[in-house]
C-alpha cells in the first residue's frame, strides 16, 4: 500500500510541475484531475494505510525527565 502512495505522490508532483491540464492527440482527449483532488486522494490512501496498522497510525510515548525525582 505504501508503494501505491509513493507512486501517487510522485504523480502529484509531476502533474503540478507540468502545468498541463489536458492533451489531445489523434482525436483522443485526456484531462488530468486538478492537484487538490489528487492530494485529497493521496491523503485518503495514507489514512487507510495508517488505520490498518495495529496502533492506528498513533503512537503514545511517556517522557520522563532525568531530574524529575521519579524512582
PyMOL Python script that loads the backbone (N, CA, C, O; Angstrom):
from pymol import cmd

cmd.read_pdbstr("""\
ATOM      1  N   UNK A   1       0.820  -1.191   0.000  1.00  0.00           N
ATOM      2  CA  UNK A   1       0.000   0.000   0.000  1.00  0.00           C
ATOM      3  C   UNK A   1       0.863   1.253   0.000  1.00  0.00           C
ATOM      4  O   UNK A   1       0.519   2.247  -0.640  1.00  0.00           O
ATOM      5  N   UNK A   2       1.990   1.208   0.721  1.00  0.00           N
ATOM      6  CA  UNK A   2       2.839   2.393   0.758  1.00  0.00           C
ATOM      7  C   UNK A   2       3.485   2.653  -0.594  1.00  0.00           C
ATOM      8  O   UNK A   2       3.796   3.798  -0.923  1.00  0.00           O
ATOM      9  N   UNK A   3       3.691   1.595  -1.384  1.00  0.00           N
ATOM     10  CA  UNK A   3       4.253   1.794  -2.724  1.00  0.00           C
ATOM     11  C   UNK A   3       3.269   2.557  -3.603  1.00  0.00           C
ATOM     12  O   UNK A   3       3.671   3.418  -4.385  1.00  0.00           O
ATOM     13  N   UNK A   4       1.987   2.245  -3.476  1.00  0.00           N
ATOM     14  CA  UNK A   4       0.962   2.956  -4.236  1.00  0.00           C
ATOM     15  C   UNK A   4       0.899   4.417  -3.817  1.00  0.00           C
ATOM     16  O   UNK A   4       0.723   5.303  -4.653  1.00  0.00           O
ATOM     17  N   UNK A   5       1.044   4.666  -2.513  1.00  0.00           N
ATOM     18  CA  UNK A   5       1.018   6.042  -2.016  1.00  0.00           C
ATOM     19  C   UNK A   5       2.221   6.817  -2.531  1.00  0.00           C
ATOM     20  O   UNK A   5       2.095   7.977  -2.924  1.00  0.00           O
ATOM     21  N   UNK A   6       3.387   6.180  -2.530  1.00  0.00           N
ATOM     22  CA  UNK A   6       4.588   6.844  -3.046  1.00  0.00           C
ATOM     23  C   UNK A   6       4.448   7.151  -4.530  1.00  0.00           C
ATOM     24  O   UNK A   6       4.846   8.226  -4.980  1.00  0.00           O
ATOM     25  N   UNK A   7       3.883   6.217  -5.297  1.00  0.00           N
ATOM     26  CA  UNK A   7       3.668   6.442  -6.724  1.00  0.00           C
ATOM     27  C   UNK A   7       2.700   7.594  -6.953  1.00  0.00           C
ATOM     28  O   UNK A   7       2.893   8.415  -7.849  1.00  0.00           O
ATOM     29  N   UNK A   8       1.652   7.644  -6.128  1.00  0.00           N
ATOM     30  CA  UNK A   8       0.676   8.719  -6.257  1.00  0.00           C
ATOM     31  C   UNK A   8       1.299  10.068  -5.924  1.00  0.00           C
ATOM     32  O   UNK A   8       1.009  11.064  -6.586  1.00  0.00           O
ATOM     33  N   UNK A   9       2.154  10.110  -4.900  1.00  0.00           N
ATOM     34  CA  UNK A   9       2.835  11.365  -4.557  1.00  0.00           C
ATOM     35  C   UNK A   9       3.717  11.840  -5.711  1.00  0.00           C
ATOM     36  O   UNK A   9       3.745  13.028  -6.030  1.00  0.00           O
ATOM     37  N   UNK A  10       4.430  10.914  -6.327  1.00  0.00           N
ATOM     38  CA  UNK A  10       5.271  11.281  -7.474  1.00  0.00           C
ATOM     39  C   UNK A  10       4.424  11.805  -8.618  1.00  0.00           C
ATOM     40  O   UNK A  10       4.806  12.770  -9.281  1.00  0.00           O
ATOM     41  N   UNK A  11       3.277  11.182  -8.859  1.00  0.00           N
ATOM     42  CA  UNK A  11       2.384  11.634  -9.931  1.00  0.00           C
ATOM     43  C   UNK A  11       1.835  13.025  -9.641  1.00  0.00           C
ATOM     44  O   UNK A  11       1.700  13.844 -10.551  1.00  0.00           O
ATOM     45  N   UNK A  12       1.516  13.294  -8.374  1.00  0.00           N
ATOM     46  CA  UNK A  12       1.010  14.618  -7.998  1.00  0.00           C
ATOM     47  C   UNK A  12       2.065  15.679  -8.256  1.00  0.00           C
ATOM     48  O   UNK A  12       1.763  16.737  -8.809  1.00  0.00           O
ATOM     49  N   UNK A  13       3.294  15.404  -7.862  1.00  0.00           N
ATOM     50  CA  UNK A  13       4.378  16.363  -8.082  1.00  0.00           C
ATOM     51  C   UNK A  13       4.592  16.577  -9.577  1.00  0.00           C
ATOM     52  O   UNK A  13       4.764  17.711 -10.025  1.00  0.00           O
ATOM     53  N   UNK A  14       4.582  15.506 -10.338  1.00  0.00           N
ATOM     54  CA  UNK A  14       4.791  15.611 -11.787  1.00  0.00           C
ATOM     55  C   UNK A  14       3.674  16.427 -12.438  1.00  0.00           C
ATOM     56  O   UNK A  14       3.942  17.286 -13.278  1.00  0.00           O
ATOM     57  N   UNK A  15       2.428  16.164 -12.053  1.00  0.00           N
ATOM     58  CA  UNK A  15       1.295  16.901 -12.627  1.00  0.00           C
ATOM     59  C   UNK A  15       1.327  18.374 -12.236  1.00  0.00           C
ATOM     60  O   UNK A  15       0.990  19.246 -13.036  1.00  0.00           O
ATOM     61  N   UNK A  16       1.734  18.641 -11.001  1.00  0.00           N
ATOM     62  CA  UNK A  16       1.785  20.036 -10.547  1.00  0.00           C
ATOM     63  C   UNK A  16       2.874  20.823 -11.265  1.00  0.00           C
ATOM     64  O   UNK A  16       2.692  22.006 -11.554  1.00  0.00           O
ATOM     65  N   UNK A  17       3.999  20.183 -11.554  1.00  0.00           N
ATOM     66  CA  UNK A  17       5.094  20.896 -12.208  1.00  0.00           C
ATOM     67  C   UNK A  17       4.932  20.980 -13.718  1.00  0.00           C
ATOM     68  O   UNK A  17       5.468  21.894 -14.345  1.00  0.00           O
ATOM     69  N   UNK A  18       4.198  20.039 -14.313  1.00  0.00           N
ATOM     70  CA  UNK A  18       3.991  20.076 -15.764  1.00  0.00           C
ATOM     71  C   UNK A  18       3.122  21.254 -16.180  1.00  0.00           C
ATOM     72  O   UNK A  18       3.413  21.927 -17.169  1.00  0.00           O
ATOM     73  N   UNK A  19       2.065  21.502 -15.435  1.00  0.00           N
ATOM     74  CA  UNK A  19       1.164  22.595 -15.756  1.00  0.00           C
ATOM     75  C   UNK A  19       0.254  22.297 -16.927  1.00  0.00           C
ATOM     76  O   UNK A  19      -0.387  23.211 -17.446  1.00  0.00           O
ATOM     77  N   UNK A  20       0.173  21.049 -17.361  1.00  0.00           N
ATOM     78  CA  UNK A  20      -0.678  20.672 -18.491  1.00  0.00           C
ATOM     79  C   UNK A  20      -1.955  20.062 -17.945  1.00  0.00           C
ATOM     80  O   UNK A  20      -1.911  19.060 -17.232  1.00  0.00           O
ATOM     81  N   UNK A  21      -3.107  20.665 -18.278  1.00  0.00           N
ATOM     82  CA  UNK A  21      -4.377  20.175 -17.763  1.00  0.00           C
ATOM     83  C   UNK A  21      -5.033  19.180 -18.714  1.00  0.00           C
ATOM     84  O   UNK A  21      -5.708  18.254 -18.265  1.00  0.00           O
ATOM     85  N   UNK A  22      -4.843  19.358 -20.033  1.00  0.00           N
ATOM     86  CA  UNK A  22      -5.443  18.418 -20.980  1.00  0.00           C
ATOM     87  C   UNK A  22      -4.592  18.331 -22.238  1.00  0.00           C
ATOM     88  O   UNK A  22      -3.867  19.257 -22.599  1.00  0.00           O
ATOM     89  N   UNK A  23      -4.712  17.172 -22.892  1.00  0.00           N
ATOM     90  CA  UNK A  23      -3.934  16.903 -24.096  1.00  0.00           C
ATOM     91  C   UNK A  23      -4.845  16.240 -25.112  1.00  0.00           C
ATOM     92  O   UNK A  23      -5.658  15.386 -24.758  1.00  0.00           O
ATOM     93  N   UNK A  24      -4.713  16.630 -26.378  1.00  0.00           N
ATOM     94  CA  UNK A  24      -5.470  16.000 -27.460  1.00  0.00           C
ATOM     95  C   UNK A  24      -4.506  15.488 -28.508  1.00  0.00           C
ATOM     96  O   UNK A  24      -3.661  16.233 -29.005  1.00  0.00           O
ATOM     97  N   UNK A  25      -4.634  14.194 -28.849  1.00  0.00           N
ATOM     98  CA  UNK A  25      -3.808  13.586 -29.870  1.00  0.00           C
ATOM     99  C   UNK A  25      -4.684  12.654 -30.695  1.00  0.00           C
ATOM    100  O   UNK A  25      -5.333  11.766 -30.141  1.00  0.00           O
ATOM    101  N   UNK A  26      -4.711  12.841 -31.995  1.00  0.00           N
ATOM    102  CA  UNK A  26      -5.459  11.990 -32.926  1.00  0.00           C
ATOM    103  C   UNK A  26      -6.920  11.819 -32.507  1.00  0.00           C
ATOM    104  O   UNK A  26      -7.468  10.720 -32.599  1.00  0.00           O
ATOM    105  N   UNK A  27      -7.544  12.891 -32.053  1.00  0.00           N
ATOM    106  CA  UNK A  27      -8.945  12.848 -31.680  1.00  0.00           C
ATOM    107  C   UNK A  27      -9.212  12.317 -30.282  1.00  0.00           C
ATOM    108  O   UNK A  27     -10.364  12.276 -29.851  1.00  0.00           O
ATOM    109  N   UNK A  28      -8.180  11.915 -29.572  1.00  0.00           N
ATOM    110  CA  UNK A  28      -8.321  11.411 -28.206  1.00  0.00           C
ATOM    111  C   UNK A  28      -7.912  12.518 -27.238  1.00  0.00           C
ATOM    112  O   UNK A  28      -6.814  13.066 -27.340  1.00  0.00           O
ATOM    113  N   UNK A  29      -8.797  12.842 -26.302  1.00  0.00           N
ATOM    114  CA  UNK A  29      -8.522  13.906 -25.334  1.00  0.00           C
ATOM    115  C   UNK A  29      -8.414  13.318 -23.934  1.00  0.00           C
ATOM    116  O   UNK A  29      -9.268  12.539 -23.510  1.00  0.00           O
ATOM    117  N   UNK A  30      -7.358  13.697 -23.222  1.00  0.00           N
ATOM    118  CA  UNK A  30      -7.145  13.260 -21.845  1.00  0.00           C
ATOM    119  C   UNK A  30      -7.048  14.506 -20.980  1.00  0.00           C
ATOM    120  O   UNK A  30      -6.297  15.431 -21.290  1.00  0.00           O
ATOM    121  N   UNK A  31      -7.817  14.524 -19.886  1.00  0.00           N
ATOM    122  CA  UNK A  31      -7.812  15.652 -18.963  1.00  0.00           C
ATOM    123  C   UNK A  31      -7.377  15.157 -17.587  1.00  0.00           C
ATOM    124  O   UNK A  31      -7.917  14.175 -17.077  1.00  0.00           O
ATOM    125  N   UNK A  32      -6.407  15.833 -16.993  1.00  0.00           N
ATOM    126  CA  UNK A  32      -5.913  15.454 -15.670  1.00  0.00           C
ATOM    127  C   UNK A  32      -6.808  16.049 -14.592  1.00  0.00           C
ATOM    128  O   UNK A  32      -7.386  17.121 -14.775  1.00  0.00           O
ATOM    129  N   UNK A  33      -6.919  15.351 -13.477  1.00  0.00           N
ATOM    130  CA  UNK A  33      -7.644  15.889 -12.326  1.00  0.00           C
ATOM    131  C   UNK A  33      -6.812  17.014 -11.737  1.00  0.00           C
ATOM    132  O   UNK A  33      -5.589  17.035 -11.878  1.00  0.00           O
ATOM    133  N   UNK A  34      -7.485  17.952 -11.074  1.00  0.00           N
ATOM    134  CA  UNK A  34      -6.724  19.053 -10.510  1.00  0.00           C
ATOM    135  C   UNK A  34      -5.905  18.565  -9.315  1.00  0.00           C
ATOM    136  O   UNK A  34      -6.176  17.501  -8.759  1.00  0.00           O
ATOM    137  N   UNK A  35      -4.929  19.334  -8.936  1.00  0.00           N
ATOM    138  CA  UNK A  35      -3.977  18.941  -7.902  1.00  0.00           C
ATOM    139  C   UNK A  35      -4.675  18.756  -6.553  1.00  0.00           C
ATOM    140  O   UNK A  35      -4.316  17.856  -5.795  1.00  0.00           O
ATOM    141  N   UNK A  36      -5.645  19.576  -6.250  1.00  0.00           N
ATOM    142  CA  UNK A  36      -6.363  19.455  -4.973  1.00  0.00           C
ATOM    143  C   UNK A  36      -7.020  18.075  -4.847  1.00  0.00           C
ATOM    144  O   UNK A  36      -6.921  17.442  -3.796  1.00  0.00           O
ATOM    145  N   UNK A  37      -7.686  17.605  -5.901  1.00  0.00           N
ATOM    146  CA  UNK A  37      -8.320  16.287  -5.873  1.00  0.00           C
ATOM    147  C   UNK A  37      -7.285  15.179  -5.729  1.00  0.00           C
ATOM    148  O   UNK A  37      -7.531  14.186  -5.044  1.00  0.00           O
ATOM    149  N   UNK A  38      -6.146  15.339  -6.362  1.00  0.00           N
ATOM    150  CA  UNK A  38      -5.094  14.328  -6.266  1.00  0.00           C
ATOM    151  C   UNK A  38      -4.527  14.270  -4.844  1.00  0.00           C
ATOM    152  O   UNK A  38      -4.252  13.187  -4.329  1.00  0.00           O
ATOM    153  N   UNK A  39      -4.355  15.426  -4.216  1.00  0.00           N
ATOM    154  CA  UNK A  39      -3.842  15.462  -2.843  1.00  0.00           C
ATOM    155  C   UNK A  39      -4.861  14.845  -1.885  1.00  0.00           C
ATOM    156  O   UNK A  39      -4.480  14.130  -0.959  1.00  0.00           O
ATOM    157  N   UNK A  40      -6.145  15.112  -2.095  1.00  0.00           N
ATOM    158  CA  UNK A  40      -7.171  14.513  -1.253  1.00  0.00           C
ATOM    159  C   UNK A  40      -7.165  12.992  -1.395  1.00  0.00           C
ATOM    160  O   UNK A  40      -7.337  12.281  -0.404  1.00  0.00           O
ATOM    161  N   UNK A  41      -6.971  12.487  -2.604  1.00  0.00           N
ATOM    162  CA  UNK A  41      -6.900  11.042  -2.825  1.00  0.00           C
ATOM    163  C   UNK A  41      -5.689  10.447  -2.114  1.00  0.00           C
ATOM    164  O   UNK A  41      -5.794   9.383  -1.503  1.00  0.00           O
ATOM    165  N   UNK A  42      -4.551  11.114  -2.185  1.00  0.00           N
ATOM    166  CA  UNK A  42      -3.334  10.633  -1.521  1.00  0.00           C
ATOM    167  C   UNK A  42      -3.516  10.630  -0.012  1.00  0.00           C
ATOM    168  O   UNK A  42      -3.080   9.693   0.657  1.00  0.00           O
ATOM    169  N   UNK A  43      -4.150  11.656   0.534  1.00  0.00           N
ATOM    170  CA  UNK A  43      -4.408  11.737   1.968  1.00  0.00           C
ATOM    171  C   UNK A  43      -5.334  10.607   2.407  1.00  0.00           C
ATOM    172  O   UNK A  43      -5.132  10.003   3.460  1.00  0.00           O
ATOM    173  N   UNK A  44      -6.342  10.329   1.598  1.00  0.00           N
ATOM    174  CA  UNK A  44      -7.273   9.249   1.914  1.00  0.00           C
ATOM    175  C   UNK A  44      -6.566   7.899   1.923  1.00  0.00           C
ATOM    176  O   UNK A  44      -6.781   7.093   2.829  1.00  0.00           O
ATOM    177  N   UNK A  45      -5.725   7.648   0.926  1.00  0.00           N
ATOM    178  CA  UNK A  45      -4.986   6.388   0.878  1.00  0.00           C
ATOM    179  C   UNK A  45      -4.023   6.258   2.060  1.00  0.00           C
ATOM    180  O   UNK A  45      -3.881   5.176   2.630  1.00  0.00           O
ATOM    181  N   UNK A  46      -3.368   7.346   2.425  1.00  0.00           N
ATOM    182  CA  UNK A  46      -2.438   7.317   3.554  1.00  0.00           C
ATOM    183  C   UNK A  46      -3.177   7.042   4.860  1.00  0.00           C
ATOM    184  O   UNK A  46      -2.671   6.308   5.709  1.00  0.00           O
ATOM    185  N   UNK A  47      -4.361   7.616   5.036  1.00  0.00           N
ATOM    186  CA  UNK A  47      -5.120   7.372   6.262  1.00  0.00           C
ATOM    187  C   UNK A  47      -5.620   5.938   6.316  1.00  0.00           C
ATOM    188  O   UNK A  47      -5.680   5.346   7.394  1.00  0.00           O
ATOM    189  N   UNK A  48      -5.979   5.370   5.170  1.00  0.00           N
ATOM    190  CA  UNK A  48      -6.374   3.965   5.145  1.00  0.00           C
ATOM    191  C   UNK A  48      -5.203   3.068   5.506  1.00  0.00           C
ATOM    192  O   UNK A  48      -5.369   2.108   6.258  1.00  0.00           O
ATOM    193  N   UNK A  49      -4.033   3.364   4.988  1.00  0.00           N
ATOM    194  CA  UNK A  49      -2.850   2.563   5.294  1.00  0.00           C
ATOM    195  C   UNK A  49      -2.506   2.662   6.775  1.00  0.00           C
ATOM    196  O   UNK A  49      -2.072   1.676   7.370  1.00  0.00           O
ATOM    197  N   UNK A  50      -2.692   3.829   7.379  1.00  0.00           N
ATOM    198  CA  UNK A  50      -2.388   4.006   8.797  1.00  0.00           C
ATOM    199  C   UNK A  50      -3.404   3.275   9.667  1.00  0.00           C
ATOM    200  O   UNK A  50      -3.051   2.773  10.734  1.00  0.00           O
ATOM    201  N   UNK A  51      -4.651   3.209   9.231  1.00  0.00           N
ATOM    202  CA  UNK A  51      -5.677   2.555  10.052  1.00  0.00           C
ATOM    203  C   UNK A  51      -5.529   1.044  10.056  1.00  0.00           C
ATOM    204  O   UNK A  51      -6.073   0.382  10.940  1.00  0.00           O
ATOM    205  N   UNK A  52      -4.814   0.482   9.101  1.00  0.00           N
ATOM    206  CA  UNK A  52      -4.601  -0.959   9.051  1.00  0.00           C
ATOM    207  C   UNK A  52      -3.567  -1.386  10.085  1.00  0.00           C
ATOM    208  O   UNK A  52      -3.584  -2.530  10.540  1.00  0.00           O
ATOM    209  N   UNK A  53      -2.678  -0.489  10.454  1.00  0.00           N
ATOM    210  CA  UNK A  53      -1.643  -0.797  11.438  1.00  0.00           C
ATOM    211  C   UNK A  53      -2.282  -1.006  12.806  1.00  0.00           C
ATOM    212  O   UNK A  53      -3.314  -0.403  13.101  1.00  0.00           O
ATOM    213  N   UNK A  54      -1.685  -1.852  13.644  1.00  0.00           N
ATOM    214  CA  UNK A  54      -2.291  -2.139  14.939  1.00  0.00           C
ATOM    215  C   UNK A  54      -2.403  -0.925  15.864  1.00  0.00           C
ATOM    216  O   UNK A  54      -3.247  -0.918  16.760  1.00  0.00           O
ATOM    217  N   UNK A  55      -1.583   0.084  15.667  1.00  0.00           N
ATOM    218  CA  UNK A  55      -1.661   1.277  16.517  1.00  0.00           C
ATOM    219  C   UNK A  55      -2.445   2.391  15.846  1.00  0.00           C
ATOM    220  O   UNK A  55      -2.437   3.525  16.327  1.00  0.00           O
ATOM    221  N   UNK A  56      -3.128   2.089  14.737  1.00  0.00           N
ATOM    222  CA  UNK A  56      -3.996   3.034  14.029  1.00  0.00           C
ATOM    223  C   UNK A  56      -3.301   4.340  13.657  1.00  0.00           C
ATOM    224  O   UNK A  56      -3.943   5.389  13.611  1.00  0.00           O
ATOM    225  N   UNK A  57      -2.018   4.288  13.395  1.00  0.00           N
ATOM    226  CA  UNK A  57      -1.285   5.466  12.982  1.00  0.00           C
ATOM    227  C   UNK A  57      -0.945   6.408  14.119  1.00  0.00           C
ATOM    228  O   UNK A  57      -0.436   7.504  13.885  1.00  0.00           O
ATOM    229  N   UNK A  58      -1.222   5.991  15.362  1.00  0.00           N
ATOM    230  CA  UNK A  58      -0.932   6.836  16.527  1.00  0.00           C
ATOM    231  C   UNK A  58       0.111   6.143  17.390  1.00  0.00           C
ATOM    232  O   UNK A  58       0.162   4.915  17.459  1.00  0.00           O
ATOM    233  N   UNK A  59       0.912   6.916  18.022  1.00  0.00           N
ATOM    234  CA  UNK A  59       1.927   6.369  18.914  1.00  0.00           C
ATOM    235  C   UNK A  59       1.953   7.212  20.184  1.00  0.00           C
ATOM    236  O   UNK A  59       2.022   8.440  20.125  1.00  0.00           O
ATOM    237  N   UNK A  60       1.897   6.548  21.316  1.00  0.00           N
ATOM    238  CA  UNK A  60       1.953   7.234  22.604  1.00  0.00           C
ATOM    239  C   UNK A  60       3.288   6.927  23.253  1.00  0.00           C
ATOM    240  O   UNK A  60       3.711   5.772  23.308  1.00  0.00           O
ATOM    241  N   UNK A  61       3.945   7.957  23.739  1.00  0.00           N
ATOM    242  CA  UNK A  61       5.245   7.807  24.385  1.00  0.00           C
ATOM    243  C   UNK A  61       5.227   8.563  25.697  1.00  0.00           C
ATOM    244  O   UNK A  61       4.761   9.701  25.769  1.00  0.00           O
ATOM    245  N   UNK A  62       5.733   7.926  26.725  1.00  0.00           N
ATOM    246  CA  UNK A  62       5.811   8.589  28.014  1.00  0.00           C
ATOM    247  C   UNK A  62       7.236   9.109  28.179  1.00  0.00           C
ATOM    248  O   UNK A  62       8.199   8.345  28.116  1.00  0.00           O
ATOM    249  N   UNK A  63       7.354  10.400  28.387  1.00  0.00           N
ATOM    250  CA  UNK A  63       8.652  11.030  28.564  1.00  0.00           C
ATOM    251  C   UNK A  63       8.897  11.287  30.047  1.00  0.00           C
ATOM    252  O   UNK A  63       8.038  11.838  30.734  1.00  0.00           O
ATOM    253  N   UNK A  64      10.049  10.895  30.534  1.00  0.00           N
ATOM    254  CA  UNK A  64      10.426  11.110  31.926  1.00  0.00           C
ATOM    255  C   UNK A  64      11.713  11.912  31.926  1.00  0.00           C
ATOM    256  O   UNK A  64      12.722  11.483  31.366  1.00  0.00           O
ATOM    257  N   UNK A  65      11.676  13.078  32.554  1.00  0.00           N
ATOM    258  CA  UNK A  65      12.882  13.894  32.595  1.00  0.00           C
ATOM    259  C   UNK A  65      13.889  13.269  33.557  1.00  0.00           C
ATOM    260  O   UNK A  65      13.492  12.643  34.540  1.00  0.00           O
ATOM    261  N   UNK A  66      15.173  13.427  33.293  1.00  0.00           N
ATOM    262  CA  UNK A  66      16.194  12.764  34.107  1.00  0.00           C
ATOM    263  C   UNK A  66      16.260  13.276  35.538  1.00  0.00           C
ATOM    264  O   UNK A  66      16.724  12.540  36.409  1.00  0.00           O
ATOM    265  N   UNK A  67      15.833  14.466  35.821  1.00  0.00           N
ATOM    266  CA  UNK A  67      15.947  15.007  37.178  1.00  0.00           C
ATOM    267  C   UNK A  67      14.596  15.169  37.842  1.00  0.00           C
ATOM    268  O   UNK A  67      14.455  15.965  38.771  1.00  0.00           O
ATOM    269  N   UNK A  68      13.603  14.431  37.384  1.00  0.00           N
ATOM    270  CA  UNK A  68      12.247  14.615  37.888  1.00  0.00           C
ATOM    271  C   UNK A  68      11.962  13.993  39.235  1.00  0.00           C
ATOM    272  O   UNK A  68      10.886  14.232  39.783  1.00  0.00           O
ATOM    273  N   UNK A  69      12.869  13.201  39.806  1.00  0.00           N
ATOM    274  CA  UNK A  69      12.664  12.607  41.109  1.00  0.00           C
ATOM    275  C   UNK A  69      11.838  11.333  41.055  1.00  0.00           C
ATOM    276  O   UNK A  69      11.441  10.819  42.101  1.00  0.00           O
ATOM    277  N   UNK A  70      11.572  10.816  39.877  1.00  0.00           N
ATOM    278  CA  UNK A  70      10.847   9.546  39.763  1.00  0.00           C
ATOM    279  C   UNK A  70      11.794   8.404  40.018  1.00  0.00           C
ATOM    280  O   UNK A  70      12.816   8.288  39.342  1.00  0.00           O
ATOM    281  N   UNK A  71      11.484   7.566  40.968  1.00  0.00           N
ATOM    282  CA  UNK A  71      12.366   6.447  41.297  1.00  0.00           C
ATOM    283  C   UNK A  71      11.736   5.143  40.895  1.00  0.00           C
ATOM    284  O   UNK A  71      12.331   4.084  41.093  1.00  0.00           O
TER     285      UNK A  71
END
""", "prot")
cmd.dss("prot")
cmd.show_as("cartoon", "prot")
cmd.util.cbc("prot")
cmd.orient("prot")
